[in-house]
């Protein structure tokens, strides 16, 4: 599944950037988008996306994309990247691939092909041992043990977490401070069995179980009309 994966897009053309984001969000893929090299470097310094979609020429800087990817790789080694650019010469393509690009596609690109390519690369990251899911996820006071299927908050176990609630917690905490839509959270459950209109009920149950452990618990924030986010 590619639902709830995080894709970062760095593209200085506003129309193209919006089109890419809209198309991926319709597939329940989370997107962070940036128009400049510096904005992307600032925004991705603490967050590692599942895939980076990167233009090479940014703000008339000919090698901005190559430079940005090199800097991000120091922060996030083996970061999967799709170069999407008008620079389609053999020298540029070879340079990108030698830097570690997972793919190098020329623009313009059809939206359908773009989405299919992104989803294909996301599936590859899920099956690559370098990008295997964390066995233990730690977010501040939260600790999720994937193998043991346990959840701890402030060092205490949160009891009676169901399979569906566990999947929702995984999705919420995977990318802190990022909005998880109702549709994305529903899709993150096993087989996507949770309907959009019942997500809130499950979230309320999760909150209630955390409050048993910590009456001041407030890490899950509702975003009116959109979904929820995990606050760090």
Buried (B, 14 or more C-beta within 10 A) or exposed (E): EBBBBBBBBBBBEEEBBEBBBEBBBEBBBBBBBBBBBEEBBEBBEEBBBBBBBBBBBBEEBEBBBBBBBEBBBEEBEEBBBBBBBEBEEEEBBEBBEEBBBBBBBEBEBEBEEBBEBBBEBBEBBEEEEEBEEEEEBEBEBBBBBEEEEBBBBBEEEBEEBEEBBBBBBBBBBBBBEBBBBBBBBBBBBEEBEBEBEBBBEBBEBBBEBBBEBBEEBEBBEEEEEEBBBBEE
